Amino acid sequence: MKINLSPPKNQMVQAWLLAALIFSVQNGVGIAGFQRIIFMESKQDAWISIIMAALGIHVLIFMMFSILKQYESADLYSINGDLFGKYIGSLINMTYVIYHLLAFSVILVDYILIVKTWIFPEMPEWLLGALLLFLTYYGVTGGVRVLFGASFLVIFITAWMIFMLFQPLSYADWRMLSPVLSASPAELLRGAYRMTLTMLGYEVIMFVYPYLKDKKKAQKFAHLGLFFTTILVLVLMIVAIVYFSPKQLEKTVWATLTMLKIVRIPNLERFEFIAISLWMVIILPNLLFYMWAAFQGLKRTFRMKDKWSIIVTSIFVMSLVFTLNTVDKTIKFTDRFSTFAFIATVIFIVFIYGWTLIKKMIVKKGKSI
């Protein structure tokens, strides 16, 4: 199968940066409060659900690279056209453009909600939305190397979070983790499913693959990036379980931020204000990737120029920012998007993995005849 996307040499990056990209795209606004959602499903065994979700994503990464290795240098947009033809492939690609814009919007409105709840309750939604949208466009126009560069920077900004958790651990009650395996297999699976939104971002592989120089080494770095994400999420989950009581954790919307409230630094009373401000930098690779991927889809499917892509995506995103202006609306929208994301990043990946295997077998059989 010869689909060969040849990006300019000045846009190619080393494969090891894929680990940084996956880690940074996965660790966005979701880690601010995923603990309550998982705990409500599998209680003190929520950490097991996280391991199950991570193992499932490792399998999906294997499937994605198996698909990509059957092509010389392709992304998902090209593969859809090859597998399903021009018209159905274009329809699927348009669905992925919408998926990327919805993912961008979920991250944006969730972060705006955090800022309004914790720092500036009277701030209009459109102001921060427009600011982050402008910042994203500025980064996207710089090309894919900006995306990788921002991701590498986030690793160092995220590292402080681990060290800040030592203070909540001083109040830990480790008995909260027992009894182990009290949740049923169904509850553990539901908890793993609810991790979909938090660990979203591994699908970046299917879109940045043509930009990697040494593609043969890329898979191990993708697994490495996911491993680091799993460690971070596991630590945040376990600390939340042993810090909060079960009833507290079920009612705490942003458990990570709440734990950071007790951090005390000399001459700084409200450390969570600093954390939320830094979180804008943490979510930046998320915003850059999803907007960049949407731009690629619009360009490849509709031959749309950047000027019109900016207009179309701005209208789409800002309309959602104005609409999702309450906590209830945002939570409902996020839950519905989570289902859509599961279909787009799990079910569809498994489907095209099977489809490419069948197509490969048919081609081999035809050649043997």
N, C-alpha and C positions, 0 to 999 in steps of 0.2 A: 504494500500500500504506500504509494509515493505522494504524500502531501508534505511539502517542504516550505514552511514559513521561514524566511531568512531575514531576521531583524538586522538592522545596522550593527556593525561590530562595536560601535561606541555605546550600544544599548545592552550588550551581552554582559552577564555577571557570572561570578564563580558559583559553583553548585553549593558550596558550604553555606552561602548566605540564605539558602532555602530553609535551613534550620531556624535562623533568626526570623525569617518572614513568617513561617508557620507559627512559631511561638508568639510573635507580636500580634498577628492577626487574630489568633485564638484568645488572647488575653485582653479583651476590650472591656466594654461596660458591663458585660455579663458577670464578671468575677466580683463585682461590687455587692451582689446579693443573690447568688445562685443557691446558697446553702439552704434557705428556707424551702425552696421548691423541691429539692432533692430529699430533704429531711421529711417532708410531709408524705413522701411516698414510701421510703424505706427506713425511716427513723434513724437509730444509731448505726445501722448498717449502710448508711448513705455512702460511706467511703468505698464500700464494695461495689456499689452501683457505678461509682466513678471509674473504678478499675475495669469493670465490664464494658463501660462505654469506650474507654481508651483502647482496650483490646479490639473492640469492634472497629474502631477507626484505623488501627494498624492494619487490619484486614482490608479495609477500604483503600488505604494507601497502596497496599500491594496490588489491588485490582486496578487502581488508576494507572500505576506504572506499567502494569501488564498491557493495558489498553494503549498507552502512549508509545511503548516500545514497538508496537506493530506498525508505527508510522515513523517516517524519518525525522520530522520535526513539525509537530502539529499541536494545536490547542483544541479545546472542546468544541468551539464554534466550527472549526474545520472538520472535526471528526463527525459531528452531527450531519453536516452536508454530505460527507462520504457515505455514512451508514443509512441515512433516511432520504437522500435525494434533495434537490434544490428547494422544493416548496415545503415539505414536511420539516426538513432540516432548518429552514428559515423560521418556521413557526416555533420550533423548539428553541432556537437561538433567541427569538424575541421573548420567549418565556423566561429565559435565563437573564436577559437584560432587565426584565421586570423584577426578577428575583434579586438581582444585584442592587437595584434601586430601592427595593423594599428593605433589604438588609441594611443599606446605608441609612435609610430613614429610621429604622428601629434603633440603631446605635445612636443616631442624632437625637431623637425625641427622648430616649431613655436618659441620655446624658443631660439634656435640657431639664428634664424632670428632677434629676439629682441636684443640679445647680439651684433650681428654684426652691426645692424642699430644704436644702441645707444652708444655702448662702444668701441668694437674692430672691425672696418670694415674690417681689413685685416686678421683677424683670420681665419684659415682654418676650414671648417665645421666639418671635421672628428675628429679634436682634442677635441672639447667640446663634440661631439657625443660619442666618445670613452670613455671620462672621465665619463660622466653620465651613460653610459652603464655599465661600470665597477662598479660604485657606486651602481647601481641597482642590479646587480648580487650579490654583496656582501651582500646587504640587503635581497634579496629574499632567499638566502641560509640559512639565520637565522630563517626562518619560518614565519608563519602568525603573530606572536606576534610582530615582528619587524615592520610589516605593521601598526598594531594598535598603537604601540608606536610612530612611526613617525607622524601618524595622530594627536595624542594628542598634540604633540609638535607644530604642525602647527597652532593650535588654537591661541596660544600666539603670534606667529610670524605674524599672519594675523591681530590681533587686532590693531596694530599700524596704519594700513591703514585708519581705520575710523577716528582716531584722526588727521591724516595728511590732511584730507579733510576740516578741519575748515578754512584753509587759502583760498582755492578756493571758499568756500562759502562766503567769504567777498566780492567777486566780483559778486555774484549771482544776476540774474534778474529773479525774481519769476514769472514775466508775461509770461515767455517762456513756462510755463506749461499750459497756456490757449490758446484757448478754450478747455476744457476737452471734451472727446468723439467726437472729430472732425473726427477721423479715422472711416472708415466703419468696420463692423464686419469681412469682408474678410481680411482687412488690419491688424486688431488686431490678427486674427488667423495666418496670415503669420508671423507676428512678434513673436507670441508664438512658431511657428514652427522653426523660426530661432534661438530660445533659446536652441535648441536641444544640440548643441555642448557645449555651456557654462555650462549648468546644467547637463551634462552627468556625471555619476558616481554613481547614485542611484542603478544601476544594480549590484553593489557590493554585495547587499543583497543576490542575488541568488547564490553567490559563497562562501561567508564566513559564511553562516547560520549554517553549521554543527559545526563550531568552537565556537559558542556562548553557554555559560553555561546555563543561564536562558532564554530559547527561548521564553517563554510566555510573557516576558517583552520587547522583542526586537522590536516589531512593534512600540510601542509608542516612543522609542528612535530614530527609523528610521525617523518617522515624525518630531521629534524634530530637528534632524540634517538638514533635508530639510528646516524647518522653519528658522533656523539660516542662511542658504545659501540664502534663499529668501530675508531676511532682508538686508544682505550685498549687494546683487545684486541690489535690489531696491534703496538703498542709493546711490550706484555708478551711477545708471542710472539717478536718479533725479538730483544729483549734476552735472552730465555732461550736462543735458538739460538746467539747469539754468545758467551754467557757459559759455558754448559755444553758439555762434549764430547757427541757423539751418544750414547755409552753412558751417560753420567751422566744426560742428559735422559730417556732411556728408563726409568731407574730412579727418578727423582725424582718422588714422588707430588704434592707441593705445591711446584712450582717457584717461584712468586711469593714464597711465604713463605721458601723457602730462600735466595732472592736477598736478601731483607730481613735475613737473619741477619748479613750482613757489614757492614750499616750501623752506623756507630759515631757516637754522640753523647756529648759530655762528660757524665760522671756517670751514664751509662745504658749498661750492657753488653749487655743483651738487648732490642734494639729490637723484635724480632719479638713479644715479649710485649705491647707497646703496640699493635702492628699487629693482633694477634688480638683484643685487647680492643675496638679501634675497629671491627673487622669485625662485631661484634654490632650496631652501629648501621647498618653498611652493608647487612646482610641484613634489617633491620627492615622496609623498604618491601616486600620480597619476601613476608615473612611476613604483613604487613598486607593486601596485595592478595589473596593466595591465600585467606586466611581470610575476608576480606570477600566475595570472589566466591563462596565456598562458602556463606556465610550467605545471600547473595542467591538462590542456587539453591534452598536448602532452604526459604526463605521463599516463593518464587514457585511452586515445584513442589508442596510439601507444606503450604503455609500454616503453617510451623513458626515458633513464637515464639522469640525470642532465647535464652530460658532453656533450651529443649530443644535448640536448635542448639548451645549451649555444651556441654551434656552429651554429645550425640552426637559432636561433633567431638573433644572431649577424650578420650573412650573410644577413638575411631579412632586419633588421633595418638599417645597415650601407649602404646597396645598396640604400635605400630610402634617406638616409642622403646625399649621393653623388649625387643622381638624383635631389632632390628638393633643388637646390642651388640658386634659384632666388625667388624674391617676388611673381611674377606671377605664377610660378609653385607651390609654397607653398599654395597660396590662392586657386587655382583651385583644388589641391589635398584635401585641408581642406573642401571645399564645397562639393566635391564628397563623402568624408568620412562622412560628416554630414548626407547625405541622407542614406547611409548604416547604420549609427548609429541609425537613426530614425526607420528603419526597424527592426534592431536587438534588440532595447531596448523598442520600443513602440508597433509596429505592432505584432512582434512575441510573446511578453509577453501577449498581449490581446488574441492572437490566442491560446496559450497553456492554458491560464486561462479558455477559453471556452471549450477547449479539455478536460481538467481535470474534469470540471463540467459534461460534457457528459459522460465521462468514469465512474465517480462516480455514476451517475444515472443508467448506465447500470449494474454496479456491484450490486447495491442495488436491482435492479429489478430482477437480476438473483438469488440473495439470497432469495428474497421473493417467487420466484417460487419453 
